[in-house]
Amino acid sequence: MLFVENKGAPAKPVRLVVGLMMLQHMYNFSDERVVDGWVENPYWQFFCGEQQLQWEMPIDPSSLPRWRKRIGKDGMNKILSETIKTALKTGTVNTTSLQKAIVDTTVMEKNITFPTDSKTQYKAIKCLVKMAKFHQISLRQSYIHIGHKRLIKAGRYSHARQMKRAKKERSKIKTYLGRLYRDIERKIAESPLLQSIFQGIFEIVEKLLTQKKDSKNKIYSLHEPHVECISKGKAHKKYEFGCKVSLVITHKEGLALGAVALHGNPYDGHTLEECLKDSEYNSGKKINQAFVDKGYKGHGINDRMIFISGQKRGMTKWYKKQLKRRQAIEPQIGHMKSDGKMGRNYLKGKVGDQLNAILCGVGHNLRMIGRNLRSLAATAPT
């Protein structure tokens, strides 16, 4: 049970909030914009369960993050499961289509600036000074003003290709961070409470002070320390900063059956079984055939048919033709990124990655169902 009666303020209808989240990911709107659009659009109000035109905001936009957090991953999967059932009822997909799927991974970028060590170190300086000021810790020096000057100089020297001078300025910023870190550490040594408060930021700062260019598990963002650097071999974008997302869509229509956020940049083949089981849970049907690319070699699945791009052994003409359609997932991923919210994830933390990935699948399915209903209405006899 996510909600209880006789406790706190009366809860808003579940249909209202779930409908707002669906509309938000259908049209790639922010929390504020979807609530404002709901007031203006009577069709959206009817979709969310209203019977009469409303003129007031249904909820405060800040309620949506709390709802997402309370519903969690399992609740989002239930919403995705309902969109699959709706697709079956409206004839968008057939029941047999749920047994044949295409699987691929993409990178869901996080809402962070392009990371550089000096920029992240300067942000850590500002964060430590702010926390010290809040807890009334007197500092020997804050380094904010001179640190900012060093950061600007480093950028100018880099632009002029004076790399030795730029390196010297970046080294100064790192030195300032180390001094500030040790100064605060000395002054809270006798306070267990302050030590527990500063423990999280201290762990990040220690990594920032020790990490190098080729270090593993680097810190790329202060407010999203779990972000990973992923290279997918793209010519136009060598590195992407976020997390992997594994997508499972139907082979024929392209309906999203599952979307799983994968942290730690795992090998694609090791994630296939988990993603297929997640999709089967959402659809209620076992996936007998899956079509994947060469990144899934060594998947180790024996209880279903897995076809890998370039495979030639044991392939009839029919299966060769089916395998050629594996590439159909690429434009679907493009639509989730351009039309939905997978292009940039604004939800915080690893939980935010999981919720955003599933909601992108929900929005994708609703856009497909809407297109199918519009085509049916256009061809219906008058």
C-alpha positions as CSV (number, residue, x, y, z in Angstrom):
1,M,0.0,0.0,0.0
2,L,1.5,3.3,-1.1
3,F,-1.3,5.5,0.5
4,V,-3.3,5.3,3.7
5,E,-6.5,7.0,4.8
6,N,-6.9,9.3,7.8
7,K,-3.3,10.4,7.7
8,G,-2.1,13.8,6.5
9,A,-3.9,15.9,3.9
10,P,-6.3,14.2,1.5
11,A,-4.4,12.5,-1.3
12,K,-5.0,13.6,-4.9
13,P,-6.5,10.9,-7.2
14,V,-4.0,8.4,-8.4
15,R,-5.4,8.7,-12.0
16,L,-4.7,12.4,-12.0
17,V,-1.0,12.1,-11.0
18,V,-0.3,9.0,-13.2
19,G,-2.0,10.7,-16.1
20,L,0.2,13.8,-15.6
21,M,3.3,11.7,-15.6
22,M,2.2,9.9,-18.8
23,L,1.5,13.2,-20.6
24,Q,4.8,14.6,-19.4
25,H,6.7,11.8,-21.1
26,M,4.5,11.7,-24.1
27,Y,5.3,15.4,-25.0
28,N,8.7,15.8,-23.3
29,F,7.4,18.4,-20.8
30,S,8.8,19.6,-17.5
31,D,6.9,19.2,-14.3
32,E,5.8,22.9,-14.4
33,R,4.8,22.9,-18.1
34,V,2.7,19.7,-17.9
35,V,0.7,21.1,-15.0
36,D,0.2,24.5,-16.8
37,G,-0.8,22.6,-20.0
38,W,-3.4,20.5,-18.1
39,V,-5.3,23.7,-17.1
40,E,-5.5,24.8,-20.7
41,N,-6.3,21.5,-22.4
42,P,-9.7,19.9,-21.7
43,Y,-8.7,16.7,-23.5
44,W,-5.8,16.2,-21.0
45,Q,-8.3,16.8,-18.1
46,F,-10.6,14.2,-19.4
47,F,-7.6,11.8,-19.9
48,C,-6.8,12.3,-16.2
49,G,-10.4,11.5,-15.0
50,E,-12.1,14.9,-14.9
51,Q,-15.7,15.1,-16.0
52,Q,-16.0,19.0,-16.1
53,L,-13.6,21.7,-17.2
54,Q,-11.3,22.8,-14.4
55,W,-9.7,26.3,-14.2
56,E,-7.3,25.8,-11.3
57,M,-3.9,24.0,-11.2
58,P,-4.6,20.3,-10.2
59,I,-1.4,19.9,-8.1
60,D,1.7,21.8,-7.3
61,P,4.5,20.8,-9.7
62,S,6.7,19.9,-6.8
63,S,4.3,17.0,-5.9
64,L,5.4,15.0,-9.0
65,P,8.9,14.3,-7.8
66,R,7.5,13.0,-4.5
67,W,5.0,10.8,-6.3
68,R,7.7,9.4,-8.5
69,K,9.9,8.6,-5.5
70,R,7.0,7.0,-3.6
71,I,5.8,4.9,-6.6
72,G,9.3,3.6,-7.2
73,K,10.6,1.2,-9.9
74,D,7.9,-1.5,-9.3
75,G,5.1,1.1,-9.6
76,M,6.5,2.4,-12.8
77,N,6.7,-1.1,-14.3
78,K,3.0,-1.5,-13.5
79,I,2.3,1.6,-15.5
80,L,4.3,0.3,-18.4
81,S,2.5,-3.0,-18.1
82,E,-0.9,-1.2,-18.4
83,T,0.3,0.6,-21.6
84,I,1.1,-2.8,-23.0
85,K,-2.4,-4.1,-22.1
86,T,-3.9,-0.9,-23.7
87,A,-1.9,-1.5,-26.9
88,L,-3.4,-5.1,-27.1
89,K,-6.9,-3.8,-26.5
90,T,-6.6,-1.1,-29.2
91,G,-5.1,-3.4,-31.7
92,T,-1.7,-1.6,-31.8
93,V,0.0,-4.9,-31.3
94,N,-1.0,-8.6,-31.4
95,T,-0.6,-11.1,-28.6
96,T,1.9,-13.1,-30.8
97,S,4.1,-10.0,-31.2
98,L,4.9,-10.1,-27.5
99,Q,6.8,-13.3,-28.0
100,K,9.4,-11.9,-30.5
101,A,11.6,-9.0,-29.4
102,I,14.5,-6.8,-30.4
103,V,17.0,-5.9,-27.6
104,D,19.6,-3.2,-27.6
105,T,21.4,-0.8,-25.3
106,T,21.8,3.0,-25.5
107,V,23.3,5.7,-23.2
108,M,20.9,7.9,-21.3
109,E,22.9,11.0,-20.6
110,K,22.7,12.7,-17.2
111,N,22.0,16.4,-16.8
112,I,25.6,17.5,-16.0
113,T,28.0,19.9,-17.6
114,F,30.9,18.5,-19.7
115,P,33.3,17.4,-16.9
116,T,36.8,18.6,-16.4
117,D,38.8,17.9,-13.2
118,S,39.6,21.6,-12.5
119,K,35.9,22.6,-12.9
120,T,34.8,19.8,-10.6
121,Q,37.5,20.6,-8.1
122,Y,36.4,24.3,-8.0
123,K,32.8,23.2,-7.5
124,A,34.0,21.0,-4.5
125,I,35.7,24.1,-3.1
126,K,32.4,26.1,-3.2
127,C,30.5,23.2,-1.7
128,L,32.9,22.8,1.2
129,V,32.8,26.6,1.9
130,K,29.0,26.6,1.8
131,M,28.8,23.7,4.2
132,A,31.4,25.2,6.6
133,K,29.6,28.5,6.6
134,F,26.3,26.8,7.4
135,H,27.8,24.9,10.3
136,Q,29.7,27.9,11.6
137,I,33.2,26.6,11.0
138,S,35.7,29.4,10.7
139,L,38.1,28.8,7.8
140,R,41.7,30.0,7.3
141,Q,40.8,31.0,3.7
142,S,37.9,30.2,1.4
143,Y,39.8,30.1,-1.9
144,I,36.6,30.9,-3.8
145,H,37.8,34.2,-5.4
146,I,41.4,33.2,-6.3
147,G,40.1,29.7,-7.3
148,H,37.8,31.3,-9.8
149,K,40.6,33.4,-11.2
150,R,42.8,30.3,-11.7
151,L,39.9,28.5,-13.5
152,I,39.4,31.4,-15.9
153,K,43.2,31.6,-16.6
154,A,43.4,27.9,-17.2
155,G,40.6,28.2,-19.8
156,R,42.4,31.1,-21.5
157,Y,45.7,29.4,-21.6
158,S,44.1,26.2,-23.0
159,H,42.4,28.2,-25.7
160,A,45.8,29.8,-26.7
161,R,47.4,26.3,-26.7
162,Q,49.7,27.3,-23.8
163,M,49.3,23.9,-22.1
164,K,52.1,24.2,-19.6
165,R,50.7,27.4,-18.2
166,A,47.2,25.9,-18.2
167,K,48.4,22.8,-16.3
168,K,50.0,25.1,-13.7
169,E,46.8,26.9,-13.1
170,R,44.8,23.6,-12.8
171,S,47.4,22.4,-10.3
172,K,46.8,25.5,-8.1
173,I,43.1,24.7,-8.0
174,K,43.8,21.2,-6.8
175,T,46.2,22.6,-4.2
176,Y,43.5,25.0,-2.9
177,L,41.0,22.1,-2.6
178,G,43.5,20.0,-0.6
179,R,44.3,22.9,1.8
180,L,40.6,23.6,2.4
181,Y,39.8,19.9,2.9
182,R,42.5,19.4,5.5
183,D,41.6,22.7,7.2
184,I,38.0,21.5,7.7
185,E,39.1,18.0,8.6
186,R,41.2,19.4,11.5
187,K,38.5,21.6,12.8
188,I,35.8,18.9,13.0
189,A,38.1,16.2,14.4
190,E,36.5,16.4,17.8
191,S,32.9,16.5,16.6
192,P,31.5,13.1,15.6
193,L,28.2,14.8,14.4
194,L,30.1,17.1,12.0
195,Q,32.2,14.2,10.8
196,S,29.1,12.2,9.9
197,I,27.7,15.3,8.1
198,F,30.9,15.9,6.0
199,Q,31.6,12.2,5.4
200,G,29.9,12.1,2.0
201,I,31.5,15.1,0.5
202,F,34.9,14.1,2.0
203,E,34.8,10.8,0.2
204,I,34.1,12.6,-3.1
205,V,36.9,15.1,-2.4
206,E,39.4,12.4,-1.6
207,K,38.6,10.8,-5.0
208,L,39.0,14.2,-6.8
209,L,42.4,14.7,-5.2
210,T,43.7,11.3,-6.1
211,Q,42.2,10.5,-9.5
212,K,44.2,10.9,-12.7
213,K,43.4,10.9,-16.4
214,D,43.4,7.1,-16.7
215,S,41.9,6.3,-13.3
216,K,38.8,4.0,-13.1
217,N,35.5,5.0,-11.5
218,K,36.3,8.7,-11.7
219,I,34.1,11.5,-10.3
220,Y,32.6,13.4,-13.2
221,S,30.0,15.4,-11.3
222,L,29.6,16.6,-7.7
223,H,25.8,16.3,-7.5
224,E,25.7,13.0,-9.5
225,P,28.9,11.1,-8.4
226,H,27.6,7.8,-9.9
227,V,27.7,9.1,-13.5
228,E,29.9,6.9,-15.8
229,C,31.9,7.8,-18.9
230,I,30.7,5.5,-21.7
231,S,32.1,5.2,-25.2
232,K,29.8,3.7,-27.8
233,G,32.1,4.3,-30.9
234,K,30.1,7.2,-32.2
235,A,32.0,9.4,-34.6
236,H,30.1,12.6,-33.6
237,K,30.2,12.0,-29.8
238,K,33.1,10.0,-28.6
239,Y,32.1,9.9,-24.9
240,E,28.8,10.2,-23.2
241,F,28.2,10.7,-19.4
242,G,25.3,8.9,-17.9
243,C,24.3,5.3,-17.7
244,K,23.4,2.4,-20.0
245,V,19.8,1.6,-20.7
246,S,18.7,-1.7,-22.1
247,L,15.5,-1.5,-24.3
248,V,13.3,-4.4,-25.3
249,I,10.7,-3.7,-28.1
250,T,8.4,-6.0,-30.1
251,H,9.9,-7.2,-33.3
252,K,7.1,-6.2,-35.6
253,E,5.6,-3.0,-34.2
254,G,8.3,-1.5,-31.9
255,L,6.2,-1.4,-28.7
256,A,8.4,-1.0,-25.6
257,L,8.2,-4.1,-23.4
258,G,10.9,-3.1,-20.9
259,A,13.5,-0.5,-20.1
260,V,16.2,-1.2,-17.5
261,A,18.8,1.3,-16.3
262,L,22.2,-0.5,-16.0
263,H,24.9,1.0,-13.7
264,G,28.5,0.1,-13.8
265,N,28.8,0.0,-17.6
266,P,28.2,-3.8,-17.8
267,Y,28.9,-5.9,-20.8
268,D,25.7,-6.2,-22.9
269,G,25.7,-10.0,-23.1
270,H,25.6,-10.3,-19.3
271,T,22.5,-8.2,-19.0
272,L,20.3,-9.9,-21.6
273,E,18.7,-12.5,-19.4
274,E,17.7,-9.9,-16.7
275,C,16.2,-7.6,-19.3
276,L,14.2,-10.3,-21.0
277,K,12.8,-11.5,-17.6
278,D,11.8,-7.9,-16.8
279,S,10.0,-7.5,-20.1
280,E,8.2,-10.8,-19.6
281,Y,7.0,-9.7,-16.2
282,N,5.6,-6.5,-17.8
283,S,3.9,-8.2,-20.7
284,G,2.9,-11.5,-19.1
285,K,4.2,-13.4,-22.1
286,K,7.4,-15.4,-22.5
287,I,9.8,-14.1,-25.2
288,N,10.7,-17.0,-27.3
289,Q,12.9,-15.2,-29.9
290,A,15.2,-12.2,-29.4
291,F,17.2,-10.4,-32.0
292,V,20.4,-8.6,-30.8
293,D,23.6,-7.1,-32.2
294,K,27.1,-8.5,-31.9
295,G,27.6,-6.9,-28.5
296,Y,25.5,-9.7,-27.0
297,K,27.9,-12.5,-27.9
298,G,28.5,-14.9,-24.9
299,H,25.0,-14.2,-23.4
300,G,24.8,-17.8,-22.1
301,I,21.0,-18.2,-22.6
302,N,19.8,-21.6,-23.7
303,D,16.1,-21.7,-23.0
304,R,15.1,-19.4,-25.9
305,M,16.3,-18.6,-29.4
306,I,18.8,-15.7,-29.6
307,F,19.8,-14.4,-33.0
308,I,22.9,-12.2,-33.3
309,S,23.7,-9.9,-36.2
310,G,26.0,-11.5,-38.7
311,Q,25.0,-15.0,-37.6
312,K,25.0,-17.6,-40.5
313,R,24.9,-21.0,-38.9
314,G,21.5,-22.6,-38.7
315,M,19.8,-19.7,-40.4
316,T,16.9,-20.3,-42.8
317,K,15.8,-17.6,-45.3
318,W,12.9,-16.8,-43.0
319,Y,15.2,-16.1,-40.0
320,K,17.7,-14.2,-42.1
321,K,14.8,-11.9,-43.2
322,Q,13.7,-11.5,-39.6
323,L,17.2,-10.7,-38.4
324,K,17.5,-7.9,-40.9
325,R,14.8,-6.1,-39.0
326,R,17.0,-5.9,-35.8
327,Q,18.0,-2.4,-36.9
328,A,14.4,-1.2,-36.5
329,I,15.2,-0.5,-32.8
330,E,17.6,2.3,-33.7
331,P,15.0,4.8,-34.9
332,Q,12.8,3.9,-31.9
333,I,15.7,4.8,-29.6
334,G,16.0,8.1,-31.6
335,H,12.3,8.9,-31.0
336,M,12.6,8.2,-27.3
337,K,15.5,10.6,-27.2
338,S,14.1,13.4,-29.4
339,D,10.4,13.1,-28.7
340,G,10.7,11.7,-25.1
341,K,13.0,12.4,-22.2
342,M,15.7,9.8,-22.7
343,G,18.0,12.3,-24.5
344,R,18.8,14.0,-21.1
345,N,17.8,12.7,-17.7
346,Y,16.9,15.3,-15.1
347,L,15.9,13.0,-12.3
348,K,18.4,12.7,-9.5
349,G,20.4,9.6,-8.5
350,K,20.4,6.0,-9.6
351,V,16.7,5.7,-8.7
352,G,16.1,8.6,-11.0
353,D,17.8,6.7,-13.8
354,Q,15.6,3.7,-13.3
355,L,12.4,5.7,-13.2
356,N,13.2,7.9,-16.2
357,A,14.1,4.9,-18.3
358,I,10.7,3.2,-17.6
359,L,8.7,6.4,-18.1
360,C,10.4,6.9,-21.5
361,G,9.0,3.5,-22.4
362,V,5.6,4.5,-21.2
363,G,5.7,7.7,-23.2
364,H,6.8,5.8,-26.3
365,N,4.0,3.3,-26.0
366,L,1.4,6.0,-25.6
367,R,2.6,7.9,-28.6
368,M,2.3,4.6,-30.6
369,I,-1.2,4.0,-29.3
370,G,-2.3,7.6,-30.1
371,R,-1.0,7.3,-33.7
372,N,-2.9,4.0,-34.1
373,L,-6.1,5.4,-32.8
374,R,-5.8,8.5,-35.1
375,S,-5.3,6.2,-38.1
376,L,-8.3,4.1,-37.1
377,A,-10.5,7.3,-36.7
378,A,-9.3,8.6,-40.1
379,T,-10.2,5.4,-41.9
380,A,-13.5,4.7,-40.1
381,P,-16.6,5.0,-42.2
382,T,-18.7,8.2,-41.5
